[in-house]
């Protein structure tokens, strides 16, 4: 009984509170909503825009992309494994999932997983799919946790690639180095040196004058 109690307590301890499992998701994807924002990270306006863009992509190419955000994964789960399990739950046969893509983002870790069907994979090679999740989407997340921008940029790139157009590639991340703030100019160095010299001179004068003034004060008091 003690061993069973310990096992139960250990299971409770390692299971994240309010974790989301694949069976917490709808049994099938929505027919008219391409975004399942379970983590509540996408604004209503942006969700509406994403739905319009993804609907347009489906109408023009037959390729269907669905975005899912979750707040916390089950213990041992990853965004990629969750995406694969959810894909299998929603599209039980290869034919059903042939032209489907599911993108899952966990907002606790900001990790992203992507799973596509066979026909889609022919248009969306593994290296581009990884670049979309790890570069295109990660860039705005690393900069300022902009989930709206992450999904918006991903949609632009996915729409181009799945339509057979040239891949626009990941965003260019510029690194700004504040050289001016790191190194002092020659003028600043000279000013600092002059100021330091004056401080030393003043301290020397005070060190000489104060004892003399004190000495004469004692003489005048004693006299």
DOSE-743157 format. One line per 3 residues: their letters; for each residue x, y, z of C-alpha. Coordinates in steps of 0.1 Angstrom, whole numbers, plus 2048, in hexadecimal, padded with zeros to 3 digits. Example, Ala and Ser with C-alpha at 12.3 -4.5 7.8 and 13.67 -1.06 7.14 Angstrom:
! residues 2
as = 87B 7D3 84E; 889 7F5 847 $
END
This chain:
! residues 223
xxx = 800 800 800; 81D 817 808; 82D 810 7E7 $
xxx = 80D 817 7D4; 808 838 7E7; 82B 842 7DF $
xxx = 826 83A 7BA; 806 84E 7B9; 816 86C 7CA $
xxx = 834 86A 7B2; 81D 869 794; 80A 888 7A1 $
xxx = 82B 89A 7A8; 839 895 785; 819 89C 772 $
xxx = 817 8C1 76A; 7F8 8D3 777; 7DE 8DA 75D $
xxx = 7F3 8C7 742; 7E3 8C3 720; 7E2 8A1 710 $
xxx = 7D9 898 6ED; 7B8 88A 6F9; 7AF 8AC 707 $
xxx = 7AD 8B9 6E4; 78E 8B6 6CE; 78A 894 6BE $
xxx = 78B 8A5 69B; 796 8C7 68E; 77D 8E2 68A $
xxx = 76F 8E6 666; 770 90C 667; 78A 915 680 $
xxx = 7AF 90F 678; 7BC 91C 699; 7B8 90A 6BB $
xxx = 7C6 923 6D4; 7C3 90E 6F3; 7DF 923 704 $
xxx = 7CE 944 6FD; 7EC 955 6EE; 7DE 961 6CD $
xxx = 7C8 980 6CB; 7A5 97D 6BD; 7AE 994 6A0 $
xxx = 7CD 980 697; 7BA 95F 69A; 7A0 96D 682 $
xxx = 7BC 977 66A; 7CD 955 66D; 7AC 943 666 $
xxx = 7A7 958 647; 7CA 952 63A; 7C9 92C 641 $
xxx = 7A7 929 631; 7B4 93B 612; 7D2 923 612 $
xxx = 7BB 905 613; 7A4 913 5F8; 7C1 91B 5E0 $
xxx = 7D8 8FC 5E6; 7C4 8E2 5F8; 7DE 8E3 614 $
xxx = 7CF 8E6 637; 7E4 8F4 653; 7D7 8F5 677 $
xxx = 7E7 907 695; 7E4 8FB 6B8; 7F1 90C 6D8 $
xxx = 7F2 8FA 6F9; 7FD 907 71B; 80D 8E8 72A $
xxx = 817 8C6 71D; 813 8A5 72F; 832 898 740 $
xxx = 84B 88A 726; 838 899 709; 848 8B1 6F0 $
xxx = 837 8C9 6D8; 842 8B3 6BB; 835 893 6CB $
xxx = 815 8A5 6D3; 811 8B1 6AF; 816 88D 6A2 $
xxx = 7FD 87E 6BA; 7E3 89A 6B3; 7E8 895 68E $
xxx = 7E2 870 691; 7C3 877 6A6; 7B4 88F 68D $
xxx = 7BE 87D 66D; 7BC 857 673; 7C6 84D 650 $
xxx = 7E2 857 638; 7C8 864 61F; 7B7 87A 639 $
xxx = 7D8 88A 644; 7E9 88B 622; 7E4 8B1 61D $
xxx = 7E3 8BB 642; 7FC 8CD 659; 7F9 8D1 67E $
xxx = 80F 8EA 691; 810 8E8 6B7; 81F 903 6CE $
xxx = 824 8FE 6F3; 825 921 703; 836 915 723 $
xxx = 856 90B 710; 84F 91D 6EF; 858 8FC 6DD $
xxx = 846 8F5 6BD; 83E 8D5 6AB; 832 8CF 687 $
xxx = 823 8B0 677; 818 8AE 652; 808 893 63C $
xxx = 81A 882 61F; 80E 898 603; 816 8B7 617 $
xxx = 839 8AA 620; 841 8A9 5FB; 83C 8CF 5FA $
xxx = 849 8D6 61D; 86B 8C4 622; 876 8BC 645 $
xxx = 891 8D7 645; 879 8F2 63B; 85F 8E6 654 $
xxx = 87A 8E7 670; 885 909 665; 861 916 667 $
xxx = 85D 90A 68B; 880 910 698; 889 931 685 $
xxx = 86A 942 676; 854 93C 695; 86F 93D 6AF $
xxx = 87D 95F 6A5; 860 975 6B1; 85C 95E 6D0 $
xxx = 880 963 6DA; 87E 989 6D4; 85E 992 6E7 $
xxx = 848 973 6EA; 833 97E 6CD; 81C 960 6C6 $
xxx = 808 974 6AD; 827 97C 699; 834 959 69B $
xxx = 814 94A 68C; 810 966 673; 834 961 665 $
xxx = 82F 93C 664; 810 940 650; 821 956 636 $
xxx = 83D 93D 632; 826 91E 632; 80F 92E 618 $
xxx = 82C 934 600; 83B 912 604; 81B 8FE 602 $
xxx = 810 912 5E3; 830 907 5D2; 840 929 5D3 $
xxx = 864 930 5DD; 86A 92D 602; 86F 951 611 $
xxx = 885 942 62B; 889 94A 650; 88A 96E 65D $
xxx = 8AB 980 660; 8B4 985 684; 8C9 9A4 689 $
xxx = 8E0 9A6 6A7; 8E7 9C9 6B2; 908 9CE 6C5 $
xxx = 90A 9EF 6D8; 92F 9F7 6D2; 92B A1B 6DC $
xxx = 91E A11 6FE; 939 9F7 703; 959 A0B 6FC $
xxx = 961 A2F 707; 96C A48 6ED; 98E A59 6EE $
xxx = 97D A79 6F9; 96A A68 715; 98B A57 721 $
xxx = 99D A78 722; 980 A89 735; 980 A6D 74E $
xxx = 9A6 A6F 752; 9A4 A95 758; 988 A91 771 $
xxx = 99C A77 784; 9BA A8D 785; 9A7 AAA 794 $
xxx = 998 A93 7AE; 9BB A88 7B9; 9C7 AAC 7BA $
xxx = 9A9 AB7 7D0; 9AE A9A 7E7; 9D3 AA2 7EB $
xxx = 9CB AC6 7F3; 9B1 ABC 80D; 9C9 AA3 81C $
xxx = 9E2 ABF 821; 9CB ADC 82B; 9B4 ACA 843 $
xxx = 9D0 ABF 85C; 9DF AE2 85B; 9BE AF3 862 $
xxx = 9B7 ADA 87E; 9DA AE1 88D; 9D6 B07 88D $
xxx = 9B3 B03 89C; 9C0 AEF 8B9; 9DC B09 8BE $
xxx = 9C2 B26 8BF; 9AC B13 8D7; 9C9 B0A 8ED $
x = 9D6 B2D 8ED $
END
